Amino acid sequence: MGSSLRALVRAFRQPVSPETRERLDAARARLPRRYRTPNQLLGRQYAGCGATIGTMPRCDFACRGCYLGEDANRVPAATVAEIRRQLRAIRGWLGEGGNVQITDGEVTLRDTAELVEIIRYSRSIGLVPMVMTHGDAFRRRPGLLERLVTEGGLSEVSLHVDTTQRGRLGCEYKHARRESELLPLREELAELVRQVRRETGRTLEVASTFTVTRDNLDGVPGVVRWFCRNTDAFKLLSFQPVAQVGRTEDDIAGAVGVDELWARIAAGVYGDERRRDELLRHRGFLGHPDCSQFVQALVVEQAGRPPAFHPLMRLHDRKDAAILEEWVARFRGLTFRLDSAPRAAVRLCGAIRQAPGFFLLRLVPFLLRWVRRVDPDRPLRFCWRWLRGRAAVRYLNIVSHHFMSRAQIETPAGRERVGLCVFQVPIGDELVSMCEVNALGLRDRYYERLRQGDGASPAPRTAAASGGGAARIAAGTSAR
């Protein structure tokens, strides 16, 4: 009781902890001045993103794009103690509220009690864990996702679905060649998410990842349209053009450029890929611009109308740009993702206490401007429809994340990207860029240590040695 009260008082007095500010300052200092743009979130809201390695270096899929090595399915999992060590290293780097992705292989194959322990430990030290999975374990083992939520406190999960995967439950999905064939699977997973939320009463934020190849590039618009219709279930969609690393098949590794990917995304958002540049006016970056870019939006749904995509970051609008700068100056790093409902309310009250004028005189007019953007002719009518449940406004973040091959890393541009990497893995005493882990053999060397018994624990019987693939991770990034 005493510790809970102290946490509430601390959230009120310090809505953003000094530690978080220090980590953001350090992240900002790494950025060359040319990348310190208004739409750069590194050092302004996030310090980076961590990922575990060795959590379950096996998979029961046999994906065509897989960043694991040839021997991965014969490698034992790292011990819980080793994963805890990694999490502490990530906590030291990112500070309170840092993002960590529980990944490396198909982590749901690990003993459930151990996975629950890893999730709980992540949260106990102030990290926000996201479990990365292909999602089929939740279909095969009813109740598994509920258990991770209720026993582990899991609040974020990423589900990887696309046609590069092989091994799905259901004949119609095992050998799907078109992304449209997987829309019923996405519907099934979305309903599973809704059901878990209803039955547990807990918050569960869900992302999805999509490996992009020449073969499925034309399926991107239909997938984007589906996600715009299902923002109640999913909040983030991360597209990741395949890189030639690990055991990725050579014939799917043709380069998909940033501009052509975003043209297909624009076709899904607006129905016209020629509006790509219009969409990219609203993009943001996390770290090097060639690594990750995203467009955050509010998707508005009204009865009898198709979903409307409204980008959030409108920095060409002078008033919007000024609001963002003032928010960053006052509240950079503010997050409610580890908070209970009472603590979130107290934290918000603490933020309002610090700057009442900003909330009343700046933020409220900003929100009213957004209502007029949604319905310029009759904004009050829209508010009424929203209050009556006939309209919904939900968040959606569309991301493109670009991993490098060995050849790319070895270029001057590639070395610069590695030096600015925001997505890192603890290996030994170092935090290492995920691109280096994928492409330079660092994962294989770490696995060799596990194979020799250094930090290894017995693998569960359910881990199939199928020559598998691995779950891709999102929140903007992925480790295959």
ChimeraX attribute file (.defattr): number of C-alpha atoms within 10 A of each C-alpha:
attribute: neighborCount
match mode: 1-to-1
recipient: residues
	/A:1	6
	/A:2	7
	/A:3	8
	/A:4	10
	/A:5	11
	/A:6	11
	/A:7	16
	/A:8	21
	/A:9	16
	/A:10	17
	/A:11	23
	/A:12	22
	/A:13	17
	/A:14	15
	/A:15	25
	/A:16	23
	/A:17	16
	/A:18	13
	/A:19	13
	/A:20	22
	/A:21	22
	/A:22	15
	/A:23	22
	/A:24	23
	/A:25	15
	/A:26	16
	/A:27	21
	/A:28	21
	/A:29	13
	/A:30	14
	/A:31	17
	/A:32	10
	/A:33	9
	/A:34	6
	/A:35	16
	/A:36	17
	/A:37	11
	/A:38	15
	/A:39	21
	/A:40	21
	/A:41	21
	/A:42	25
	/A:43	26
	/A:44	23
	/A:45	18
	/A:46	25
	/A:47	29
	/A:48	23
	/A:49	21
	/A:50	29
	/A:51	27
	/A:52	23
	/A:53	24
	/A:54	25
	/A:55	27
	/A:56	29
	/A:57	31
	/A:58	32
	/A:59	29
	/A:60	24
	/A:61	24
	/A:62	18
	/A:63	22
	/A:64	21
	/A:65	29
	/A:66	30
	/A:67	27
	/A:68	29
	/A:69	20
	/A:70	13
	/A:71	15
	/A:72	26
	/A:73	22
	/A:74	16
	/A:75	24
	/A:76	25
	/A:77	29
	/A:78	25
	/A:79	21
	/A:80	18
	/A:81	13
	/A:82	20
	/A:83	22
	/A:84	18
	/A:85	16
	/A:86	23
	/A:87	28
	/A:88	19
	/A:89	20
	/A:90	25
	/A:91	21
	/A:92	14
	/A:93	19
	/A:94	26
	/A:95	23
	/A:96	23
	/A:97	25
	/A:98	27
	/A:99	25
	/A:100	26
	/A:101	29
	/A:102	31
	/A:103	27
	/A:104	29
	/A:105	33
	/A:106	29
	/A:107	26
	/A:108	26
	/A:109	22
	/A:110	22
	/A:111	16
	/A:112	16
	/A:113	12
	/A:114	14
	/A:115	21
	/A:116	20
	/A:117	16
	/A:118	21
	/A:119	24
	/A:120	20
	/A:121	20
	/A:122	28
	/A:123	21
	/A:124	12
	/A:125	16
	/A:126	18
	/A:127	26
	/A:128	23
	/A:129	28
	/A:130	25
	/A:131	25
	/A:132	31
	/A:133	28
	/A:134	27
	/A:135	21
	/A:136	20
	/A:137	19
	/A:138	17
	/A:139	15
	/A:140	11
	/A:141	9
	/A:142	11
	/A:143	13
	/A:144	14
	/A:145	21
	/A:146	21
	/A:147	17
	/A:148	21
	/A:149	24
	/A:150	15
	/A:151	14
	/A:152	22
	/A:153	23
	/A:154	25
	/A:155	21
	/A:156	19
	/A:157	26
	/A:158	28
	/A:159	23
	/A:160	25
	/A:161	24
	/A:162	26
	/A:163	24
	/A:164	24
	/A:165	25
	/A:166	19
	/A:167	18
	/A:168	22
	/A:169	13
	/A:170	9
	/A:171	9
	/A:172	12
	/A:173	19
	/A:174	15
	/A:175	15
	/A:176	17
	/A:177	15
	/A:178	16
	/A:179	20
	/A:180	16
	/A:181	15
	/A:182	19
	/A:183	17
	/A:184	12
	/A:185	18
	/A:186	20
	/A:187	14
	/A:188	12
	/A:189	20
	/A:190	18
	/A:191	14
	/A:192	18
	/A:193	21
	/A:194	14
	/A:195	13
	/A:196	19
	/A:197	17
	/A:198	11
	/A:199	9
	/A:200	13
	/A:201	11
	/A:202	16
	/A:203	17
	/A:204	18
	/A:205	19
	/A:206	23
	/A:207	24
	/A:208	28
	/A:209	29
	/A:210	25
	/A:211	25
	/A:212	28
	/A:213	22
	/A:214	14
	/A:215	16
	/A:216	17
	/A:217	18
	/A:218	17
	/A:219	18
	/A:220	23
	/A:221	23
	/A:222	19
	/A:223	21
	/A:224	19
	/A:225	19
	/A:226	17
	/A:227	24
	/A:228	26
	/A:229	17
	/A:230	20
	/A:231	23
	/A:232	19
	/A:233	21
	/A:234	26
	/A:235	21
	/A:236	24
	/A:237	27
	/A:238	28
	/A:239	25
	/A:240	25
	/A:241	25
	/A:242	28
	/A:243	29
	/A:244	24
	/A:245	25
	/A:246	22
	/A:247	18
	/A:248	19
	/A:249	15
	/A:250	12
	/A:251	11
	/A:252	18
	/A:253	19
	/A:254	15
	/A:255	13
	/A:256	17
	/A:257	10
	/A:258	14
	/A:259	12
	/A:260	13
	/A:261	23
	/A:262	24
	/A:263	21
	/A:264	24
	/A:265	30
	/A:266	23
	/A:267	21
	/A:268	21
	/A:269	23
	/A:270	18
	/A:271	14
	/A:272	14
	/A:273	20
	/A:274	13
	/A:275	17
	/A:276	20
	/A:277	14
	/A:278	12
	/A:279	19
	/A:280	17
	/A:281	14
	/A:282	19
	/A:283	22
	/A:284	21
	/A:285	21
	/A:286	27
	/A:287	27
	/A:288	20
	/A:289	14
	/A:290	16
	/A:291	22
	/A:292	20
	/A:293	23
	/A:294	23
	/A:295	20
	/A:296	20
	/A:297	21
	/A:298	21
	/A:299	24
	/A:300	21
	/A:301	21
	/A:302	16
	/A:303	11
	/A:304	7
	/A:305	9
	/A:306	12
	/A:307	22
	/A:308	18
	/A:309	21
	/A:310	22
	/A:311	19
	/A:312	18
	/A:313	19
	/A:314	16
	/A:315	18
	/A:316	10
	/A:317	9
	/A:318	9
	/A:319	13
	/A:320	16
	/A:321	16
	/A:322	13
	/A:323	16
	/A:324	18
	/A:325	15
	/A:326	14
	/A:327	17
	/A:328	17
	/A:329	10
	/A:330	15
	/A:331	18
	/A:332	20
	/A:333	24
	/A:334	21
	/A:335	17
	/A:336	17
	/A:337	16
	/A:338	19
	/A:339	16
	/A:340	12
	/A:341	11
	/A:342	10
	/A:343	20
	/A:344	19
	/A:345	16
	/A:346	21
	/A:347	26
	/A:348	18
	/A:349	16
	/A:350	21
	/A:351	21
	/A:352	16
	/A:353	14
	/A:354	17
	/A:355	12
	/A:356	14
	/A:357	11
	/A:358	15
	/A:359	16
	/A:360	12
	/A:361	10
	/A:362	16
	/A:363	16
	/A:364	12
	/A:365	12
	/A:366	15
	/A:367	11
	/A:368	12
	/A:369	15
	/A:370	16
	/A:371	17
	/A:372	15
	/A:373	12
	/A:374	18
	/A:375	13
	/A:376	12
	/A:377	10
	/A:378	11
	/A:379	17
	/A:380	14
	/A:381	12
	/A:382	20
	/A:383	17
	/A:384	12
	/A:385	15
	/A:386	16
	/A:387	11
	/A:388	10
	/A:389	11
	/A:390	14
	/A:391	16
	/A:392	20
	/A:393	19
	/A:394	17
	/A:395	19
	/A:396	25
	/A:397	21
	/A:398	23
	/A:399	26
	/A:400	25
	/A:401	23
	/A:402	22
	/A:403	23
	/A:404	22
	/A:405	19
	/A:406	17
	/A:407	11
	/A:408	16
	/A:409	19
	/A:410	13
	/A:411	11
	/A:412	10
	/A:413	12
	/A:414	19
	/A:415	13
	/A:416	13
	/A:417	21
	/A:418	22
	/A:419	14
	/A:420	18
	/A:421	21
	/A:422	24
	/A:423	26
	/A:424	24
	/A:425	27
	/A:426	21
	/A:427	17
	/A:428	12
	/A:429	9
	/A:430	11
	/A:431	17
	/A:432	20
	/A:433	19
	/A:434	26
	/A:435	26
	/A:436	20
	/A:437	23
	/A:438	25
	/A:439	24
	/A:440	17
	/A:441	16
	/A:442	16
	/A:443	24
	/A:444	20
	/A:445	13
	/A:446	17
	/A:447	25
	/A:448	16
	/A:449	15
	/A:450	20
	/A:451	18
	/A:452	11
	/A:453	16
	/A:454	14
	/A:455	17
	/A:456	21
	/A:457	17
	/A:458	13
	/A:459	19
	/A:460	14
	/A:461	9
	/A:462	12
	/A:463	20
	/A:464	15
	/A:465	16
	/A:466	13
	/A:467	20
	/A:468	26
	/A:469	32
	/A:470	30
	/A:471	30
	/A:472	29
	/A:473	30
	/A:474	29
	/A:475	25
	/A:476	25
	/A:477	26
	/A:478	27
	/A:479	28
	/A:480	22
